[in-house]
Amino acid sequence: MQTKSLISITDFTKEEYLKIMRLAADFEENPNQNLLQGKVIATLFFEPSTRTRLSFETAINRLGGKIIGFSDSSSSSVSKGETLHDTIKMVSNYADLIIMRHPMEGSARYASEVSNVPVINAGDGANQHPSQTLLDMYSIMKTQGRLDNINLFLVGDLKYGRTVHSLLMAMLQFDNPIFNFIAPAELAMPNEYKLLLASKGIKYYEHDEFTDIINAADIIYMTRVQKERFIDPVEYEKVKNIYILRNEMLKGTKENMRILHPLPRINEIHTDVDDNPKAYYFTQAKNGVYARMAIIAHLLNLK
């Protein structure tokens, strides 16, 4: 039987999402559990990462596991021309689970088909980022007390933003989500996601500004405009500062509204927001450790 991997957020069922939420809460309450003793986890980061890599490595350490891998593909045999197929085949002989970030869309799915051990997609190009989605869902659950009936404002780069694509797909499993897409035309949510929402009768609205409607939000999910996804630097310069959330804009928003961001931020959330109790993005990043502990424990049937 093929091993269970997490490549797309749709690889997990609604029941598995809720299990991850329960496990994450358990790990937050008791973060040092020696469940990975004697196991080796490989972290293969072909693309730069701070939070994702470090939170996965923290999760592994807190679970008592050992880490092998690289944070820069130039220090691996990829720099000598080794194919992804051969890298994954080799590493799956050494490790009990592989965590991989790669710039090419579809690379993580391919790796899971080649590997003898489970693979976690830590981001494949502009495609998906499912572990980020699960920590986002855990953050929503903690701050709102529910995953049903959430009015989500997704702001910024909705075209290339793998985090918003994955979050949308996951929230479809819960009752009565409402999506507000705030993006310039150049970075609008791709049509396939809008067609999917329409086919399910789920409400979504598109805006090029959100100042006048911000009071309706339960969650404001800010994203940076990703310079690395643009071929033409002129196009990037046109949109890079199109949305900047400032503290004064939060007057009159719901008491329980929270601001999320997958980080890193550039200019899209002004630093004057940081001290507002509605700013949740740094706690959200901390939640990533517990959510990723839960994902690893689930895939390896440890808990």
N, C-alpha and C positions, 0 to 999 in steps of 0.2 A: 504494500500500500504506500502511495506517495506521501511524503511528509507534508504537514500543514504549514503553509507559509502565509505571510501578510504582505501582499503586493499591492492590492487595491483595497480600499476601505470596504468594497462590496464582497471581499473574501470572507468577511465576518457577518454573521447574522445579527439581528436585533438582540437576540438572547446573549450572543457573545459580547456585544457592546455593553450590555448591562452587567455581564460578568466582569468585564474589564473595569467598569466603574466600581463594583464591589471590591475587587481585588486591590485597586488603586487606593481606595479608602482604608483598607486593611494595612497596606504598606505604609501609608501616610501615618497611621497610628503607631505602627511598629516597623520602622524602616530597615532594621538590620536583621535579616533572616537568612540563614546559611543554606538556602535551597540550591545554590549552584556549586556547592563544594564538589571538587573533582571534575568540573566541566569547564570547557574552553570555548570562549565566544570570540569570533572574528569580526572586527570592525574595518570595513573596506570603504574608505572615503576617497573616491576619484574626483571629488569636487569639494571646495572649502566648506567648513562647517564649524560653528562654535557650540551653540546650544544643543543641537541634535547629537553631535558626537560626544560632548562632555556629559550630557544627561544620560545617554545610553551607557557610557563607561562608568558613571556614578552608580547607575542602576545595577550594573554587573558587579561592581565592587561591593555594594551593599548586600547583594545576594551571595557573596562569597565566591564568585567565579574568577577565572583568569581571562585576560584579554590579549589577543594577538591582532596584528593588522597594520594598517598604515593610514595616515591622515593626509598624505600627499602621494599621488600615484607616481610622481617622478622618482620616488624612493623605492619603487617596486619594479618588477620585470616588465610591467606595461611600457616603461620607458625604453625597453629593448625591443618592443614590438609584440610582446605576448598578447594573445587574444583574450577577450573576456571569458570565452568558453574555457580556455586552459587555466586561467587564473581561478575561476570558480571551481573547476574540477579538482585542482590541486588543494585549494583552501578547504574544501568540504571534506578532504581526507584528514585534516588537522583539527577541525573544530566541530562542536556540537550544534552550532547555530551561526549563521552569517548575517550581519547587518551591513547593508550596502547603500551608499549614495553614489549616483552616477549622472552625468549630464544628459545622457541619451534617453529619450522616451522609449519605454518598452524594455529597457535593459534589465530591470529588476525581474520582470516576468520571465525573461529569457534565462536569467541566472537561476531562478527557482526551478526551471525545467531541467537545468544541467546539474544542479546541486543534489548531493545525497542527504543533506540536512536542511532544516527549515531556513528560509530567507526572510528577513524583514526589509522592506523597502523604506529606506531613510530619505527618499526623494529621488525621482528619476525625471530629470529635465523639468518641463512645465506640466508633467502628467499628474502624478499623485504624491501624497505625503501622508500615508495613513496613520503613522504613529503620532504625528502632530494633530491629526483630527481627533484621535482618541483622548489626547490630553486637553484639546479644546472642549470636547464634550464633557470631560470630567470637570473642567473649569465652569462650564455652563451649569452643570448639575449642582456644583457646590454653591454657586452664587445665586441661582434662580430656584433651586430646589426641585427642578423638573427638567425634562427634555421635550415635553409636549408643549404646544401653544407658545412657541418662542418666535418673537418678531426680530429677525436678524437683519442688521444693516451691514452689508459687505461693501467695503469702500476701497477704491484704488485700482490696483492692477488685477482685474478679474479675468483678463485674457490669458496671461501667463501664470497666474497665481495658483500653483498646485494645491496650496492649503485651502483656498476657498472652493475649489472643485471637489476635493475630498469631503469637506465639511458639508457642502450641499448634498452630496450623495448619501451621507450618513443620516442627516436630519430628515431626509425623506421617509425614513423608517418610523418616525414619530408623528403623533397626531397634530394636524393643523399648524405646520410651520408657515410663516410668512417671510418672504425674501424681498428685501429692498436692495437693488443693485445700484451702486453709485460709482460711476466710472465715465471717463471721456469715451467718445465713440471709438477711438483707437485701441482702447483697453477694455471694451465691453465684454460681458460674460459671453462665451461662445454659444452659438445657436443650438448646439446639440443639448446643452443643459437646459436652455429655455424651452425647447421642444419637449424634453422629458417632463419638466414641470407642468407644461400645458396638458400633456397626455394624461397626467395623473390628477388634473384639476386643482393643482396647488397654486396659490396666489403668489405672483411676483410682480414687482414694479421696478421700472428703470428710471433713473434720475441722473442728471448731470450735476446736481448740487443737493445737499441734504440739510442745510441750515434750518429751513422752514419746517422740516418734518422730523427732526431729530428727537423730539419729545415722545414719539411713538415707539422708540427702540427699546428692546430688552437687552440686546447685545449689539454693540458697535464693534465690528471686526475690521480694524484698519490693516492695510497692507502697503508695503513700499512698492514703488515703481522699480522694477528689476532691470537695472542697467545692462546686466549680462545677457538679457534675452533680446536686446535690440541690436540689429545689424547696423542701423543708421544712427550714429550719435546725435544727429540733429533732431530726429524724431524723439529720442529720449529727453533731450533738453526742453522740448515743447511741453512735455507732460510731467516732468519729474516733481514739480512742486504744486501740482494742480489742486491737491487737497491737503490742508494743514489743520488738524484738530487743535483748538485752543481752549483753555480753561473757561473763558467767558462764554463759549458756545454751549456749555453743559448746564447752564442755569435753566431750570424748568424741566430737565430730563427726569425720568422715573427714578425714584429713590433707590431701587434695586438694579438699575441699569449698570452694566459694567463694560469697560473698554478692553478688548482683547487685541493682541497683535502677535503674529508668529515670531517677530524680531528676526534680524536686526532692523531697527528703525533708522531712517535718515532724517527727513524733515517733517514727515507726515503727522507726527504727534509732537506738539511743542512741549518743551520741558516744563512749562508752567502747569501742565496737566498731571505731572508725576505725583504731586502731593494731594491730589484730589482723591477721596476714598473710592471714587468710581473707576480709577485707573487700576487695572488688574493684571497688566501684561507681565510684570516681573514675578508676581505670584503664579501666574499662568506658566511661566517658564519653569518655576520650581515644581509645579504639578507634573511637569514632564517626566521627572525622575520616577514618581510613583506610577504613572500610567505606563511607562516603559518597563518598569519592574513587572507590572501586571501582564503586559503583552508577552514578555519572555517566559514568565511562569506559566502562562496559558499555553503557549506554543510547545513548550517542553513538558507539559502535563505534570508540573511540579506542585500545583496547588489547586 
